[in-house]
Amino acid sequence: MAAVQETIDRVKAIDVDQYKYGFFSDIEADKAPKGLNEDIVRFISAKKNEPAWLTEWRLEAFRRWLTMREPTWARVSYPPIDYQELYYYSAPKTAAGPKSLDEVDPELLKVYEKLGIPLNERAILAGVQVADGEAAARGIAVDAIFDSVSVVTTFKAELAKAGVIFAPISEAVKTHPELVRKYLGSVVPPTDNFFATLNSAVFSDGSFVYVPPGVRCPMELSTYFRINERNTGQFERTLIIADKGSYVSYLEGCTAPKRDENQLHAAVVELIALDDAEIKYSTVQNWYPGDAEGKGGVFNFVTKRGDCRGRNSKISWTQVETGSAITWKYPSCILRGDNSRGEFYSIAISNGHQQVDSGTKMIHLGKNTTSRVISKGIAAGASQNTYRGQISGHRKATGARNFTNCDSLLIGNDCGAHTVPYIESRNPSTQFEHEATTSKISEDQLFYCRQRGLSAEEATALIVNGFVRDVLQQLPMEFAVEAQKLIAVSLEGSVG
Amino acid sequence: MLEVKNLNVAIGDKQILNDLNLAVAPGEVAAIMGPNGSGKSTLAYVIAGKEEYEVLSGEVLLNGENVLDLTPDERAAKGLFLAFQYPVEIPGVATMTFLKTALNAQRRQRGEEELPIPEFMKRVKQAAERLDIKPDMLKRALNVGFSGGEKKRMDILQMALLEPSFAILDETDSGLDIDAVRIVAEGVNALRSPTRGFLIITHYPRLLEHIVPDTVHVMAGGRIVRSGGKELAAELEKSGYREYAGESEELV
């Protein structure tokens, strides 16, 4: 059909190099020597002035990593990574020292400005509207991470008033060592998997959040990750603890410059929710996806896990994944506490030669636990998009309930959408529901929209937006708008 | 207003329209009737710009301009509207959102400003009331879970909102009960005007008792074989299409 052929031709002509965050900033960096060995691990630990227990923690992980083999079961293929060819530490030279906005290298601030990230507290406060009856100002606290190092964290004073700790993990290790030591590695142990183990050895920085009992965090917390230096791996580590009865909403955004070589991003995120607590974690990921030939791009190999430790606790993951050459991640929930709830909402878009193998695990352990999974995969170009999910009910998990809705949308004839669900239960009172659809944007739908006056691209955007609506609704409002734009940009050129 | 000249259309190896000629003047309501397979819906789709069909030769002029080179959305912006026989569903897209997007897309193409929201809401409300469409239907996803009659009424609502200069109704009465036919007919009749042309495609004369046409054409074998006034519809009701069936066998 003429329309479909046009689609295919357009996709081939697509300049994936329209990735607008592909600029590189010429900022002097402080780097470790290339390669990975015990000395490098010590180097990293020393650079961060870490206590001995943490250095030892890293070294144990590194020794373990040396005995492990890289997993190959996912539906992704990539050239072998030479782990000795990477730099495991890079920090902008001027970032050493206190982190108030006035003291940060203006070049660095310019990078974040270019990315559209609000770092200026005053600007945010000035533009704020206070809702009727609500005391808190609607600012968003931001922790900005440039390569391996946190650059600045805003709103610390306001958060401190509420008792909320929001700081780079490198700082939290020194100011709140007992908290970090108690929870680090308790959800994703250093032995968990090849990439998590590597991360445990060489993790750079990341956010640490602690919300005290009964506190509803007064603003959204956000971290922006930016990989700049070439040939560096980005191994950030995030740890969020919501104490009894507390609530926090956290957003993570990611971009990286265009490079011919692949860049490895192997992060670990651990969430812990105690009794009656709730954590909402949202990600908008737009790492460089590689060029039109599939060259370059970020390898996004991430381990994210939430532990609903307490009764009635709740953890929800929302992700919009549009970038990366390869996305390999399964944000999961361990539903330990009775009546706890896990949610996973995902939009994963692949275009060009991208590969996605993503999904979730909901492990039902406690009594009357519930989980909900809504996954929307959109494949275009020559990409491969796989949903892999595991819903499991332990023998003692009476009354476990799950609803999974996993939909794939294909645009064009060269892409692939795959679903690999694992559903298992050892308790007879379990109810797990799974619904899945795979569809192509139908010619009839497109023609109907066009006859009403929409161009082919407007029609596709409309239909795709309808397709992902359930998930977009889960994002904090400001980011839902940004995500919608990002989705439109990611699909540019995919329809005739 | 609409002139079809010597139109020859094929799909794959099969020729469907044969040297078809048709003219509809501004203000005229013309009906096309004919047996199944005569090419009626094909004509509608080709005028609207569906890409499956290959135009072998001929012209389609809308207000003197040949639209065969234009995309479907460009034709829509020029004032062409097709009410579908089977309106599609668009999950997740609220009807109201769809209406606003379509209307503003057309206005933008014509260089007009987008309609301010209060004005838009007012027009939608008025048109919906006339068609007995309840407000909560407008909040639901477009056509999802709508009955056949509701889908058809929704199409007429869009026609009322988009104010086309030429509208084609493709088997609009199929799948409708008596009350729905009457409501749809009232909606269409309310839009009749000296500057608007209608082409009504149907094979049941029933609809034409409610939307009384100025001209009736009979189509068979991919061409117009007979034309007359509204009495022709009554005649066809009695005699059927048998005498025209021979025409389709001429097709190679």
Contacts between the chains, C-beta under 8 A, distances in Angstrom:
chain1	res1	chain2	res2	distance
A	1	B	51	6.7
A	1	B	52	6.4
A	2	B	51	4.6
A	2	B	52	7.9
A	3	B	51	5.1
A	442	B	88	7.2
A	443	B	51	7.9
A	443	B	52	7.7
A	444	B	88	5.1
A	445	B	88	5.0
A	445	B	90	6.2
A	447	B	48	7.9
A	447	B	50	5.6
A	447	B	51	7.8
A	447	B	72	6.4
A	448	B	84	6.6
A	448	B	87	6.9
A	448	B	88	4.7
A	448	B	90	7.7
A	449	B	90	7.5
A	449	B	102	7.6
A	450	B	49	7.6
A	450	B	71	6.9
A	450	B	72	3.9
A	450	B	73	4.7
A	450	B	76	7.2
A	451	B	48	5.3
A	451	B	49	7.4
A	451	B	72	5.1
A	451	B	73	7.7
A	451	B	75	7.9
A	451	B	76	5.8
A	451	B	81	7.7
A	451	B	82	5.3
A	451	B	84	7.9
A	452	B	76	6.1
A	452	B	98	7.7
A	452	B	102	4.0
A	452	B	105	7.7
A	452	B	106	7.9
A	452	B	158	6.5
A	452	B	162	7.1
A	453	B	73	5.3
A	453	B	76	4.1
A	453	B	77	5.8
A	453	B	102	4.9
A	453	B	103	7.5
A	453	B	105	4.4
A	453	B	106	3.7
A	453	B	109	6.8
A	453	B	162	7.2
A	454	B	73	5.8
A	454	B	101	6.5
A	454	B	102	6.2
A	454	B	105	4.9
A	455	B	71	7.5
A	455	B	73	5.2
A	455	B	105	7.2
A	456	B	71	7.7
A	456	B	73	7.7
A	458	B	73	8.0
A	458	B	101	7.2
A	458	B	105	6.0
A	462	B	90	7.3
A	462	B	93	5.9
A	462	B	98	7.3
A	462	B	101	6.2
A	463	B	90	6.2
A	463	B	93	7.2
A	465	B	92	7.0
A	465	B	93	7.0
A	466	B	90	5.6
A	466	B	91	5.5
A	466	B	92	2.9
A	466	B	93	3.7
A	466	B	141	6.8
A	467	B	91	6.9
A	467	B	92	5.8
A	468	B	92	7.4
A	469	B	92	4.0
A	469	B	93	7.8
A	470	B	92	7.3
